[in-house]
Amino acid sequence: MASRKPKTKRAKTKQAQNYRHPESESLMRPDVGTQAQFKKKLPPKKYRYDDSLSPSLEWHDQNPARDRGEALIREILDAKSIEEANAAASKLKAMSKLFLN
């Protein structure tokens, strides 16, 4: 048979009351739950058109222009003479005019 716990006396708790600050001058605040009704409507954002970006989503492996640019950079780095490096650099510069403003 289970033994019963002895009853303990409960302390009398005082009822909490609102405390008012009569000297404070705060603005009226809306009740909880009504804040969503008072959201400010922001004007729509406008973005500048950037013609250097592709209008379609192109990932790294699907962009032939990027592959061509990387190949030209590799040609510059692997060039055996300054003339070969200059030729590859001029091709890269001509190609970059399409993408840069």
C-alpha angles and dihedrals in degrees: 000000000000117000119233122237115238114254114253123213113253116226114239107249122212119234111249114236131198115262116217125203103210094185095054121099105201126159120256111264125206119250120265112280097024096082093093089064092061102053115136115240109233121211114255114269118249121211127201114242112245110200092190090072120082113246090222126062108259120181124208096269095045101057112093093186091060091049090051091049092051090049091053091049089051089051090053092050094045096043115129094204137031091244092059090048092049092049092051091044092053090051089050092048092050090049093049092058088074092059106033127073 
